[in-house]
Structures are given as structure tokens and as C-alpha cells.
Amino acid sequence: MPKQKVAVTIEKDLIIKLDRMVSEGKYSSRSSAVEDAVIERLTKVERSRLAEESAKLDPSFEQALADEGLAGDLSEWPEY
């Protein structure tokens, strides 16, 4: 996927820690470390959003829908 440059402002102490991680070989560059952190955070946000939306579901209603789907004529189901 093509990458795009961005400019960010980060506290000096974080830059020192970031540079230490790069010098220790944990990341190949500042960019890769920042990209990894952004990916991790976005993944957490997306997971929590999914959990929030799932919590809005009514389990008994969802079960009734599932049971309704299973109650159909078994001859309509493909044989595996």
C-alpha cells in the first residue's frame, strides 16, 4: 500500500524513548514505530466500537432470528 508523509508533534520525552527503541533495534525507524503504534491504537478503537455495537443487540431477539432460520425445511439445505 502506498505510504504518505505526515508531520506530527510529539513530546520530547516520547521522542527520546522512541529513538532508544530504534537504536536497540526494536524498530527500523521512527516511522515504523509510529506506524505500528497507530495501527495498534486504531485496532483497539475498532474492536471497542464493535463491542459497543454488539452490546446493543437483544440476545433473545437474535436467538429467535437464528431459531427461525434453522426451522426452515431441511431439504432446502445443501448436503455437505
N, C-alpha and C positions, 0 to 999 in steps of 0.2 A: 504494500500500500504506500502511495507517495506520502512523504513527510513534508511538513511545513514549519518554518521557523516562527517562534513566538518569543516575545520578551516578557520576562516575569521579574518581579521584585521580591526578594526573599531576605529574611533576617540574616545578619552576618553570622550568628552562631549556627544557623542551619547550613549555611554555605560551608563553614568550617567542617561540620560533621559530614556533609556531602562529599567534600574534597577528600576527607580522610577515607571514606568508603571507596572512592575511586582509586586512591593511592594504594589501598590494601588489596585492590583487585576484585572487590565485590561487584563493581560496575566498571564498564569500559570507559564511561564518560559521564559528565554531569547530565547530559541529555538523556542517556539511557536510564539513569537513576530516577530522574524526574518523570520520564515517561512511565516507568514501572510504577511509581507512586500514584500517578494519575490513573492508570489502568486499575490498580488495586482499589482506589477510592471509588471510582465510578462503578466497579463491580459490586462493592458493598452497597452503594446507594441503590443500584438496580435491584439487588436482592431484597433490600429492606422495602422497597416500593412494591415488589411482588408479594412480600409477606403482608404488607398493609392491605393490598387489594384482596388477597386471599382471605384475610380476616373478616372482610365484609360479606363473604359468602355465608349462606344459611346451610349448614350441613344437612339438615333434614330435607330441605328442598333439593339440594344437589343429589342426595341419596335417592329421592323419589324420581328424579330425572334419570338416574342411572338404572334404577329398577324398571322404569317404563321402557327404556331402551332394550333391556335384557328380556322383557316379557314378550317381545315380538316373536313371530313364527320362526322356530329354529331352522326350518327348511330354507329360509332366506339367507342364512349364514353360510358362507363358503366353507368347504371342508378343507382342513389343513393337513 
